[in-house]
Amino acid sequence: MYDLRHTCLTNWLSDGIPPARVAEWAGTSVPVLLATYAPCISGQLPDLKQRILTRDDLPELPETG
């Protein structure tokens, strides 16, 4: 049973679900979650940097009048 939980939490974090949300779903705190699963998100830094850099590329919202 624990292996299935571990796999699920690992997949959620690897897929980019925010750690706060995963911790809530898992019924634990963010510090406890990250103490175990930090390696799952360590490879996401390049993707996160790219998301920050392309933030200005978002479409303009239509003006409401």
PDB file of N, CA, C, O and CB in Angstrom:
ATOM      1  N   MET A   1       0.821  -1.188   0.000  1.00  0.00           N
ATOM      2  CA  MET A   1       0.000   0.000   0.000  1.00  0.00           C
ATOM      3  C   MET A   1       0.871   1.262   0.000  1.00  0.00           C
ATOM      4  O   MET A   1       0.593   2.210  -0.734  1.00  0.00           O
ATOM      5  CB  MET A   1      -0.937  -0.007   1.207  1.00  0.00           C
ATOM      6  N   TYR A   2       1.926   1.269   0.825  1.00  0.00           N
ATOM      7  CA  TYR A   2       2.786   2.452   0.892  1.00  0.00           C
ATOM      8  C   TYR A   2       3.480   2.693  -0.439  1.00  0.00           C
ATOM      9  O   TYR A   2       3.684   3.846  -0.820  1.00  0.00           O
ATOM     10  CB  TYR A   2       3.825   2.300   2.007  1.00  0.00           C
ATOM     11  N   ASP A   3       3.849   1.631  -1.160  1.00  0.00           N
ATOM     12  CA  ASP A   3       4.506   1.800  -2.457  1.00  0.00           C
ATOM     13  C   ASP A   3       3.590   2.512  -3.444  1.00  0.00           C
ATOM     14  O   ASP A   3       4.055   3.338  -4.229  1.00  0.00           O
ATOM     15  CB  ASP A   3       4.933   0.442  -3.023  1.00  0.00           C
ATOM     16  N   LEU A   4       2.304   2.206  -3.416  1.00  0.00           N
ATOM     17  CA  LEU A   4       1.359   2.878  -4.308  1.00  0.00           C
ATOM     18  C   LEU A   4       1.242   4.357  -3.957  1.00  0.00           C
ATOM     19  O   LEU A   4       1.177   5.206  -4.847  1.00  0.00           O
ATOM     20  CB  LEU A   4      -0.021   2.207  -4.237  1.00  0.00           C
ATOM     21  N   ARG A   5       1.217   4.663  -2.675  1.00  0.00           N
ATOM     22  CA  ARG A   5       1.155   6.063  -2.232  1.00  0.00           C
ATOM     23  C   ARG A   5       2.411   6.808  -2.673  1.00  0.00           C
ATOM     24  O   ARG A   5       2.339   7.921  -3.193  1.00  0.00           O
ATOM     25  CB  ARG A   5       0.992   6.147  -0.691  1.00  0.00           C
ATOM     26  N   HIS A   6       3.549   6.182  -2.459  1.00  0.00           N
ATOM     27  CA  HIS A   6       4.821   6.784  -2.837  1.00  0.00           C
ATOM     28  C   HIS A   6       4.867   7.058  -4.341  1.00  0.00           C
ATOM     29  O   HIS A   6       5.307   8.125  -4.768  1.00  0.00           O
ATOM     30  CB  HIS A   6       5.987   5.874  -2.425  1.00  0.00           C
ATOM     31  N   THR A   7       4.419   6.107  -5.129  1.00  0.00           N
ATOM     32  CA  THR A   7       4.394   6.274  -6.585  1.00  0.00           C
ATOM     33  C   THR A   7       3.465   7.403  -6.986  1.00  0.00           C
ATOM     34  O   THR A   7       3.806   8.211  -7.850  1.00  0.00           O
ATOM     35  CB  THR A   7       3.964   4.975  -7.269  1.00  0.00           C
ATOM     36  N   CYS A   8       2.313   7.466  -6.379  1.00  0.00           N
ATOM     37  CA  CYS A   8       1.338   8.507  -6.696  1.00  0.00           C
ATOM     38  C   CYS A   8       1.890   9.892  -6.371  1.00  0.00           C
ATOM     39  O   CYS A   8       1.812  10.799  -7.200  1.00  0.00           O
ATOM     40  CB  CYS A   8       0.032   8.267  -5.929  1.00  0.00           C
ATOM     41  N   LEU A   9       2.445  10.061  -5.179  1.00  0.00           N
ATOM     42  CA  LEU A   9       2.992  11.358  -4.784  1.00  0.00           C
ATOM     43  C   LEU A   9       4.174  11.746  -5.665  1.00  0.00           C
ATOM     44  O   LEU A   9       4.312  12.909  -6.046  1.00  0.00           O
ATOM     45  CB  LEU A   9       3.418  11.331  -3.313  1.00  0.00           C
ATOM     46  N   THR A  10       5.017  10.786  -5.986  1.00  0.00           N
ATOM     47  CA  THR A  10       6.151  11.035  -6.876  1.00  0.00           C
ATOM     48  C   THR A  10       5.670  11.508  -8.236  1.00  0.00           C
ATOM     49  O   THR A  10       6.212  12.469  -8.784  1.00  0.00           O
ATOM     50  CB  THR A  10       7.007   9.773  -7.029  1.00  0.00           C
ATOM     51  N   ASN A  11       4.671  10.853  -8.783  1.00  0.00           N
ATOM     52  CA  ASN A  11       4.139  11.229 -10.098  1.00  0.00           C
ATOM     53  C   ASN A  11       3.518  12.616 -10.078  1.00  0.00           C
ATOM     54  O   ASN A  11       3.726  13.403 -11.001  1.00  0.00           O
ATOM     55  CB  ASN A  11       3.107  10.211 -10.562  1.00  0.00           C
ATOM     56  N   TRP A  12       2.763  12.919  -9.043  1.00  0.00           N
ATOM     57  CA  TRP A  12       2.150  14.244  -8.963  1.00  0.00           C
ATOM     58  C   TRP A  12       3.205  15.341  -8.930  1.00  0.00           C
ATOM     59  O   TRP A  12       3.095  16.340  -9.642  1.00  0.00           O
ATOM     60  CB  TRP A  12       1.257  14.343  -7.728  1.00  0.00           C
ATOM     61  N   LEU A  13       4.222  15.152  -8.106  1.00  0.00           N
ATOM     62  CA  LEU A  13       5.283  16.156  -8.012  1.00  0.00           C
ATOM     63  C   LEU A  13       6.063  16.249  -9.323  1.00  0.00           C
ATOM     64  O   LEU A  13       6.408  17.344  -9.767  1.00  0.00           O
ATOM     65  CB  LEU A  13       6.236  15.822  -6.851  1.00  0.00           C
ATOM     66  N   SER A  14       6.337  15.112  -9.934  1.00  0.00           N
ATOM     67  CA  SER A  14       7.066  15.101 -11.208  1.00  0.00           C
ATOM     68  C   SER A  14       6.271  15.771 -12.316  1.00  0.00           C
ATOM     69  O   SER A  14       6.849  16.344 -13.239  1.00  0.00           O
ATOM     70  CB  SER A  14       7.405  13.671 -11.611  1.00  0.00           C
ATOM     71  N   ASP A  15       4.961  15.702 -12.228  1.00  0.00           N
ATOM     72  CA  ASP A  15       4.092  16.308 -13.238  1.00  0.00           C
ATOM     73  C   ASP A  15       3.888  17.803 -13.008  1.00  0.00           C
ATOM     74  O   ASP A  15       3.201  18.465 -13.785  1.00  0.00           O
ATOM     75  CB  ASP A  15       2.747  15.608 -13.251  1.00  0.00           C
ATOM     76  N   GLY A  16       4.481  18.331 -11.947  1.00  0.00           N
ATOM     77  CA  GLY A  16       4.426  19.769 -11.715  1.00  0.00           C
ATOM     78  C   GLY A  16       3.306  20.255 -10.825  1.00  0.00           C
ATOM     79  O   GLY A  16       3.078  21.460 -10.725  1.00  0.00           O
ATOM     80  N   ILE A  17       2.607  19.351 -10.180  1.00  0.00           N
ATOM     81  CA  ILE A  17       1.566  19.781  -9.242  1.00  0.00           C
ATOM     82  C   ILE A  17       2.266  20.424  -8.049  1.00  0.00           C
ATOM     83  O   ILE A  17       3.211  19.845  -7.513  1.00  0.00           O
ATOM     84  CB  ILE A  17       0.649  18.570  -8.789  1.00  0.00           C
ATOM     85  N   PRO A  18       1.826  21.602  -7.621  1.00  0.00           N
ATOM     86  CA  PRO A  18       2.504  22.306  -6.529  1.00  0.00           C
ATOM     87  C   PRO A  18       2.595  21.456  -5.257  1.00  0.00           C
ATOM     88  O   PRO A  18       1.633  20.786  -4.883  1.00  0.00           O
ATOM     89  CB  PRO A  18       1.776  23.611  -6.223  1.00  0.00           C
ATOM     90  N   PRO A  19       3.755  21.489  -4.599  1.00  0.00           N
ATOM     91  CA  PRO A  19       3.927  20.698  -3.379  1.00  0.00           C
ATOM     92  C   PRO A  19       2.873  20.966  -2.310  1.00  0.00           C
ATOM     93  O   PRO A  19       2.492  20.049  -1.583  1.00  0.00           O
ATOM     94  CB  PRO A  19       5.278  20.960  -2.805  1.00  0.00           C
ATOM     95  N   ALA A  20       2.400  22.195  -2.203  1.00  0.00           N
ATOM     96  CA  ALA A  20       1.363  22.484  -1.197  1.00  0.00           C
ATOM     97  C   ALA A  20       0.092  21.693  -1.486  1.00  0.00           C
ATOM     98  O   ALA A  20      -0.550  21.193  -0.562  1.00  0.00           O
ATOM     99  CB  ALA A  20       1.046  23.994  -1.162  1.00  0.00           C
ATOM    100  N   ARG A  21      -0.272  21.577  -2.746  1.00  0.00           N
ATOM    101  CA  ARG A  21      -1.473  20.814  -3.119  1.00  0.00           C
ATOM    102  C   ARG A  21      -1.260  19.326  -2.869  1.00  0.00           C
ATOM    103  O   ARG A  21      -2.142  18.654  -2.333  1.00  0.00           O
ATOM    104  CB  ARG A  21      -1.835  21.057  -4.602  1.00  0.00           C
ATOM    105  N   VAL A  22      -0.098  18.809  -3.254  1.00  0.00           N
ATOM    106  CA  VAL A  22       0.201  17.386  -3.048  1.00  0.00           C
ATOM    107  C   VAL A  22       0.213  17.059  -1.555  1.00  0.00           C
ATOM    108  O   VAL A  22      -0.302  16.021  -1.140  1.00  0.00           O
ATOM    109  CB  VAL A  22       1.562  17.013  -3.692  1.00  0.00           C
ATOM    110  N   ALA A  23       0.796  17.939  -0.756  1.00  0.00           N
ATOM    111  CA  ALA A  23       0.820  17.718   0.696  1.00  0.00           C
ATOM    112  C   ALA A  23      -0.596  17.679   1.258  1.00  0.00           C
ATOM    113  O   ALA A  23      -0.909  16.856   2.119  1.00  0.00           O
ATOM    114  CB  ALA A  23       1.639  18.819   1.399  1.00  0.00           C
ATOM    115  N   GLU A  24      -1.446  18.570   0.770  1.00  0.00           N
ATOM    116  CA  GLU A  24      -2.836  18.580   1.232  1.00  0.00           C
ATOM    117  C   GLU A  24      -3.524  17.264   0.884  1.00  0.00           C
ATOM    118  O   GLU A  24      -4.184  16.660   1.729  1.00  0.00           O
ATOM    119  CB  GLU A  24      -3.607  19.763   0.612  1.00  0.00           C
ATOM    120  N   TRP A  25      -3.367  16.826  -0.360  1.00  0.00           N
ATOM    121  CA  TRP A  25      -3.987  15.573  -0.794  1.00  0.00           C
ATOM    122  C   TRP A  25      -3.443  14.376  -0.021  1.00  0.00           C
ATOM    123  O   TRP A  25      -4.165  13.417   0.248  1.00  0.00           O
ATOM    124  CB  TRP A  25      -3.767  15.366  -2.288  1.00  0.00           C
ATOM    125  N   ALA A  26      -2.155  14.445   0.335  1.00  0.00           N
ATOM    126  CA  ALA A  26      -1.524  13.331   1.037  1.00  0.00           C
ATOM    127  C   ALA A  26      -1.786  13.366   2.544  1.00  0.00           C
ATOM    128  O   ALA A  26      -1.504  12.398   3.251  1.00  0.00           O
ATOM    129  CB  ALA A  26      -0.031  13.340   0.779  1.00  0.00           C
ATOM    130  N   GLY A  27      -2.326  14.484   3.031  1.00  0.00           N
ATOM    131  CA  GLY A  27      -2.599  14.599   4.455  1.00  0.00           C
ATOM    132  C   GLY A  27      -1.337  14.801   5.278  1.00  0.00           C
ATOM    133  O   GLY A  27      -1.216  14.288   6.391  1.00  0.00           O
ATOM    134  N   THR A  28      -0.402  15.553   4.718  1.00  0.00           N
ATOM    135  CA  THR A  28       0.853  15.828   5.414  1.00  0.00           C
ATOM    136  C   THR A  28       1.224  17.294   5.233  1.00  0.00           C
ATOM    137  O   THR A  28       0.499  18.044   4.580  1.00  0.00           O
ATOM    138  CB  THR A  28       1.988  14.909   4.894  1.00  0.00           C
ATOM    139  N   SER A  29       2.336  17.699   5.801  1.00  0.00           N
ATOM    140  CA  SER A  29       2.785  19.078   5.644  1.00  0.00           C
ATOM    141  C   SER A  29       3.782  19.171   4.493  1.00  0.00           C
ATOM    142  O   SER A  29       4.368  18.169   4.084  1.00  0.00           O
ATOM    143  CB  SER A  29       3.418  19.600   6.953  1.00  0.00           C
ATOM    144  N   VAL A  30       3.965  20.374   3.980  1.00  0.00           N
ATOM    145  CA  VAL A  30       4.919  20.587   2.895  1.00  0.00           C
ATOM    146  C   VAL A  30       6.340  20.225   3.331  1.00  0.00           C
ATOM    147  O   VAL A  30       7.039  19.551   2.575  1.00  0.00           O
ATOM    148  CB  VAL A  30       4.867  22.045   2.420  1.00  0.00           C
ATOM    149  N   PRO A  31       6.805  20.646   4.527  1.00  0.00           N
ATOM    150  CA  PRO A  31       8.171  20.262   4.921  1.00  0.00           C
ATOM    151  C   PRO A  31       8.387  18.751   4.990  1.00  0.00           C
ATOM    152  O   PRO A  31       9.437  18.256   4.582  1.00  0.00           O
ATOM    153  CB  PRO A  31       8.500  20.867   6.263  1.00  0.00           C
ATOM    154  N   VAL A  32       7.410  18.024   5.498  1.00  0.00           N
ATOM    155  CA  VAL A  32       7.539  16.566   5.580  1.00  0.00           C
ATOM    156  C   VAL A  32       7.536  15.967   4.173  1.00  0.00           C
ATOM    157  O   VAL A  32       8.325  15.071   3.873  1.00  0.00           O
ATOM    158  CB  VAL A  32       6.390  15.956   6.434  1.00  0.00           C
ATOM    159  N   LEU A  33       6.653  16.460   3.319  1.00  0.00           N
ATOM    160  CA  LEU A  33       6.588  15.977   1.941  1.00  0.00           C
ATOM    161  C   LEU A  33       7.919  16.203   1.230  1.00  0.00           C
ATOM    162  O   LEU A  33       8.451  15.291   0.598  1.00  0.00           O
ATOM    163  CB  LEU A  33       5.452  16.676   1.177  1.00  0.00           C
ATOM    164  N   LEU A  34       8.453  17.415   1.334  1.00  0.00           N
ATOM    165  CA  LEU A  34       9.693  17.729   0.628  1.00  0.00           C
ATOM    166  C   LEU A  34      10.901  17.018   1.218  1.00  0.00           C
ATOM    167  O   LEU A  34      11.871  16.763   0.504  1.00  0.00           O
ATOM    168  CB  LEU A  34       9.929  19.217   0.643  1.00  0.00           C
ATOM    169  N   ALA A  35      10.865  16.695   2.495  1.00  0.00           N
ATOM    170  CA  ALA A  35      11.968  15.950   3.085  1.00  0.00           C
ATOM    171  C   ALA A  35      12.138  14.588   2.420  1.00  0.00           C
ATOM    172  O   ALA A  35      13.247  14.059   2.336  1.00  0.00           O
ATOM    173  CB  ALA A  35      11.745  15.776   4.582  1.00  0.00           C
ATOM    174  N   THR A  36      11.031  14.034   1.951  1.00  0.00           N
ATOM    175  CA  THR A  36      11.068  12.724   1.310  1.00  0.00           C
ATOM    176  C   THR A  36      11.137  12.814  -0.209  1.00  0.00           C
ATOM    177  O   THR A  36      11.832  12.024  -0.848  1.00  0.00           O
ATOM    178  CB  THR A  36       9.858  11.925   1.711  1.00  0.00           C
ATOM    179  N   TYR A  37      10.424  13.769  -0.785  1.00  0.00           N
ATOM    180  CA  TYR A  37      10.220  13.781  -2.224  1.00  0.00           C
ATOM    181  C   TYR A  37      10.934  14.906  -2.966  1.00  0.00           C
ATOM    182  O   TYR A  37      10.674  15.113  -4.151  1.00  0.00           O
ATOM    183  CB  TYR A  37       8.780  13.867  -2.501  1.00  0.00           C
ATOM    184  N   ALA A  38      11.815  15.628  -2.310  1.00  0.00           N
ATOM    185  CA  ALA A  38      12.522  16.734  -2.973  1.00  0.00           C
ATOM    186  C   ALA A  38      13.224  16.317  -4.265  1.00  0.00           C
ATOM    187  O   ALA A  38      13.221  17.102  -5.213  1.00  0.00           O
ATOM    188  CB  ALA A  38      13.539  17.327  -2.026  1.00  0.00           C
ATOM    189  N   PRO A  39      13.823  15.135  -4.360  1.00  0.00           N
ATOM    190  CA  PRO A  39      14.465  14.759  -5.623  1.00  0.00           C
ATOM    191  C   PRO A  39      13.500  14.713  -6.812  1.00  0.00           C
ATOM    192  O   PRO A  39      13.924  14.840  -7.961  1.00  0.00           O
ATOM    193  CB  PRO A  39      15.127  13.415  -5.468  1.00  0.00           C
ATOM    194  N   CYS A  40      12.220  14.533  -6.541  1.00  0.00           N
ATOM    195  CA  CYS A  40      11.229  14.483  -7.629  1.00  0.00           C
ATOM    196  C   CYS A  40      11.096  15.819  -8.341  1.00  0.00           C
ATOM    197  O   CYS A  40      10.796  15.862  -9.534  1.00  0.00           O
ATOM    198  CB  CYS A  40       9.871  14.059  -7.086  1.00  0.00           C
ATOM    199  N   ILE A  41      11.318  16.914  -7.614  1.00  0.00           N
ATOM    200  CA  ILE A  41      11.118  18.230  -8.214  1.00  0.00           C
ATOM    201  C   ILE A  41      12.424  18.944  -8.534  1.00  0.00           C
ATOM    202  O   ILE A  41      12.408  20.034  -9.106  1.00  0.00           O
ATOM    203  CB  ILE A  41      10.294  19.087  -7.295  1.00  0.00           C
ATOM    204  N   SER A  42      13.550  18.347  -8.175  1.00  0.00           N
ATOM    205  CA  SER A  42      14.826  19.036  -8.389  1.00  0.00           C
ATOM    206  C   SER A  42      15.129  19.231  -9.875  1.00  0.00           C
ATOM    207  O   SER A  42      15.840  20.172 -10.226  1.00  0.00           O
ATOM    208  CB  SER A  42      15.959  18.255  -7.731  1.00  0.00           C
ATOM    209  N   GLY A  43      14.622  18.388 -10.742  1.00  0.00           N
ATOM    210  CA  GLY A  43      14.877  18.521 -12.173  1.00  0.00           C
ATOM    211  C   GLY A  43      13.950  19.492 -12.877  1.00  0.00           C
ATOM    212  O   GLY A  43      14.053  19.654 -14.093  1.00  0.00           O
ATOM    213  N   GLN A  44      13.058  20.135 -12.167  1.00  0.00           N
ATOM    214  CA  GLN A  44      12.079  21.020 -12.785  1.00  0.00           C
ATOM    215  C   GLN A  44      12.570  22.450 -12.943  1.00  0.00           C
ATOM    216  O   GLN A  44      11.871  23.269 -13.540  1.00  0.00           O
ATOM    217  CB  GLN A  44      10.823  21.017 -11.982  1.00  0.00           C
ATOM    218  N   LEU A  45      13.743  22.773 -12.430  1.00  0.00           N
ATOM    219  CA  LEU A  45      14.214  24.148 -12.451  1.00  0.00           C
ATOM    220  C   LEU A  45      14.300  24.745 -13.859  1.00  0.00           C
ATOM    221  O   LEU A  45      13.849  25.875 -14.050  1.00  0.00           O
ATOM    222  CB  LEU A  45      15.555  24.221 -11.797  1.00  0.00           C
ATOM    223  N   PRO A  46      14.856  24.044 -14.856  1.00  0.00           N
ATOM    224  CA  PRO A  46      14.897  24.640 -16.204  1.00  0.00           C
ATOM    225  C   PRO A  46      13.499  24.980 -16.749  1.00  0.00           C
ATOM    226  O   PRO A  46      13.312  26.018 -17.383  1.00  0.00           O
ATOM    227  CB  PRO A  46      15.597  23.684 -17.169  1.00  0.00           C
ATOM    228  N   ASP A  47      12.537  24.107 -16.501  1.00  0.00           N
ATOM    229  CA  ASP A  47      11.176  24.361 -16.965  1.00  0.00           C
ATOM    230  C   ASP A  47      10.571  25.563 -16.258  1.00  0.00           C
ATOM    231  O   ASP A  47       9.907  26.386 -16.888  1.00  0.00           O
ATOM    232  CB  ASP A  47      10.301  23.130 -16.746  1.00  0.00           C
ATOM    233  N   LEU A  48      10.796  25.669 -14.949  1.00  0.00           N
ATOM    234  CA  LEU A  48      10.264  26.800 -14.201  1.00  0.00           C
ATOM    235  C   LEU A  48      10.897  28.114 -14.654  1.00  0.00           C
ATOM    236  O   LEU A  48      10.209  29.129 -14.762  1.00  0.00           O
ATOM    237  CB  LEU A  48      10.491  26.598 -12.705  1.00  0.00           C
ATOM    238  N   LYS A  49      12.192  28.100 -14.918  1.00  0.00           N
ATOM    239  CA  LYS A  49      12.855  29.310 -15.422  1.00  0.00           C
ATOM    240  C   LYS A  49      12.270  29.721 -16.762  1.00  0.00           C
ATOM    241  O   LYS A  49      12.043  30.907 -17.001  1.00  0.00           O
ATOM    242  CB  LYS A  49      14.372  29.086 -15.554  1.00  0.00           C
ATOM    243  N   GLN A  50      12.023  28.752 -17.643  1.00  0.00           N
ATOM    244  CA  GLN A  50      11.453  29.048 -18.953  1.00  0.00           C
ATOM    245  C   GLN A  50      10.053  29.637 -18.811  1.00  0.00           C
ATOM    246  O   GLN A  50       9.695  30.563 -19.538  1.00  0.00           O
ATOM    247  CB  GLN A  50      11.412  27.782 -19.819  1.00  0.00           C
ATOM    248  N   ARG A  51       9.266  29.110 -17.888  1.00  0.00           N
ATOM    249  CA  ARG A  51       7.922  29.647 -17.667  1.00  0.00           C
ATOM    250  C   ARG A  51       7.980  31.089 -17.198  1.00  0.00           C
ATOM    251  O   ARG A  51       7.152  31.911 -17.592  1.00  0.00           O
ATOM    252  CB  ARG A  51       7.165  28.797 -16.647  1.00  0.00           C
ATOM    253  N   ILE A  52       8.963  31.398 -16.352  1.00  0.00           N
ATOM    254  CA  ILE A  52       9.120  32.777 -15.878  1.00  0.00           C
ATOM    255  C   ILE A  52       9.534  33.689 -17.017  1.00  0.00           C
ATOM    256  O   ILE A  52       9.004  34.792 -17.153  1.00  0.00           O
ATOM    257  CB  ILE A  52      10.153  32.848 -14.745  1.00  0.00           C
ATOM    258  N   LEU A  53      10.482  33.236 -17.843  1.00  0.00           N
ATOM    259  CA  LEU A  53      10.984  34.057 -18.942  1.00  0.00           C
ATOM    260  C   LEU A  53       9.929  34.316 -20.015  1.00  0.00           C
ATOM    261  O   LEU A  53       9.939  35.377 -20.640  1.00  0.00           O
ATOM    262  CB  LEU A  53      12.188  33.393 -19.567  1.00  0.00           C
ATOM    263  N   THR A  54       9.025  33.375 -20.239  1.00  0.00           N
ATOM    264  CA  THR A  54       8.006  33.541 -21.273  1.00  0.00           C
ATOM    265  C   THR A  54       6.717  34.141 -20.730  1.00  0.00           C
ATOM    266  O   THR A  54       5.707  34.201 -21.432  1.00  0.00           O
ATOM    267  CB  THR A  54       7.710  32.211 -21.923  1.00  0.00           C
ATOM    268  N   ARG A  55       6.753  34.570 -19.519  1.00  0.00           N
ATOM    269  CA  ARG A  55       5.553  35.149 -18.900  1.00  0.00           C
ATOM    270  C   ARG A  55       5.021  36.339 -19.698  1.00  0.00           C
ATOM    271  O   ARG A  55       3.808  36.536 -19.776  1.00  0.00           O
ATOM    272  CB  ARG A  55       5.858  35.584 -17.464  1.00  0.00           C
ATOM    273  N   ASP A  56       5.911  37.127 -20.287  1.00  0.00           N
ATOM    274  CA  ASP A  56       5.479  38.281 -21.066  1.00  0.00           C
ATOM    275  C   ASP A  56       4.836  37.890 -22.394  1.00  0.00           C
ATOM    276  O   ASP A  56       4.268  38.739 -23.080  1.00  0.00           O
ATOM    277  CB  ASP A  56       6.652  39.190 -21.322  1.00  0.00           C
ATOM    278  N   ASP A  57       4.921  36.625 -22.756  1.00  0.00           N
ATOM    279  CA  ASP A  57       4.358  36.151 -24.007  1.00  0.00           C
ATOM    280  C   ASP A  57       2.877  35.803 -23.906  1.00  0.00           C
ATOM    281  O   ASP A  57       2.292  35.294 -24.862  1.00  0.00           O
ATOM    282  CB  ASP A  57       5.120  34.958 -24.478  1.00  0.00           C
ATOM    283  N   LEU A  58       2.275  36.073 -22.762  1.00  0.00           N
ATOM    284  CA  LEU A  58       0.863  35.764 -22.591  1.00  0.00           C
ATOM    285  C   LEU A  58       0.022  36.704 -23.444  1.00  0.00           C
ATOM    286  O   LEU A  58       0.380  37.870 -23.616  1.00  0.00           O
ATOM    287  CB  LEU A  58       0.456  35.865 -21.108  1.00  0.00           C
ATOM    288  N   PRO A  59      -1.083  36.216 -23.974  1.00  0.00           N
ATOM    289  CA  PRO A  59      -1.943  37.100 -24.787  1.00  0.00           C
ATOM    290  C   PRO A  59      -2.572  38.183 -23.948  1.00  0.00           C
ATOM    291  O   PRO A  59      -2.806  38.007 -22.752  1.00  0.00           O
ATOM    292  CB  PRO A  59      -3.037  36.298 -25.482  1.00  0.00           C
ATOM    293  N   GLU A  60      -2.844  39.303 -24.581  1.00  0.00           N
ATOM    294  CA  GLU A  60      -3.502  40.409 -23.901  1.00  0.00           C
ATOM    295  C   GLU A  60      -4.966  40.051 -23.679  1.00  0.00           C
ATOM    296  O   GLU A  60      -5.597  39.413 -24.522  1.00  0.00           O
ATOM    297  CB  GLU A  60      -3.369  41.726 -24.715  1.00  0.00           C
ATOM    298  N   LEU A  61      -5.490  40.465 -22.547  1.00  0.00           N
ATOM    299  CA  LEU A  61      -6.906  40.263 -22.275  1.00  0.00           C
ATOM    300  C   LEU A  61      -7.716  41.339 -22.986  1.00  0.00           C
ATOM    301  O   LEU A  61      -7.277  42.487 -23.061  1.00  0.00           O
ATOM    302  CB  LEU A  61      -7.187  40.281 -20.753  1.00  0.00           C
ATOM    303  N   PRO A  62      -8.883  40.993 -23.506  1.00  0.00           N
ATOM    304  CA  PRO A  62      -9.710  42.003 -24.137  1.00  0.00           C
ATOM    305  C   PRO A  62     -10.190  43.021 -23.101  1.00  0.00           C
ATOM    306  O   PRO A  62     -10.478  42.676 -21.954  1.00  0.00           O
ATOM    307  CB  PRO A  62     -10.905  41.351 -24.847  1.00  0.00           C
ATOM    308  N   GLU A  63     -10.266  44.243 -23.519  1.00  0.00           N
ATOM    309  CA  GLU A  63     -10.718  45.306 -22.613  1.00  0.00           C
ATOM    310  C   GLU A  63     -12.218  45.218 -22.457  1.00  0.00           C
ATOM    311  O   GLU A  63     -12.951  45.007 -23.423  1.00  0.00           O
ATOM    312  CB  GLU A  63     -10.308  46.707 -23.135  1.00  0.00           C
ATOM    313  N   THR A  64     -12.665  45.384 -21.216  1.00  0.00           N
ATOM    314  CA  THR A  64     -14.112  45.376 -20.957  1.00  0.00           C
ATOM    315  C   THR A  64     -14.544  46.811 -20.716  1.00  0.00           C
ATOM    316  O   THR A  64     -13.826  47.619 -20.128  1.00  0.00           O
ATOM    317  CB  THR A  64     -14.483  44.458 -19.729  1.00  0.00           C
ATOM    318  N   GLY A  65     -15.717  47.085 -21.183  1.00  0.00           N
ATOM    319  CA  GLY A  65     -16.026  48.426 -21.172  1.00  0.00           C
ATOM    320  C   GLY A  65     -16.994  49.129 -20.469  1.00  0.00           C
ATOM    321  O   GLY A  65     -17.099  50.347 -20.612  1.00  0.00           O
TER     322      GLY A  65
END
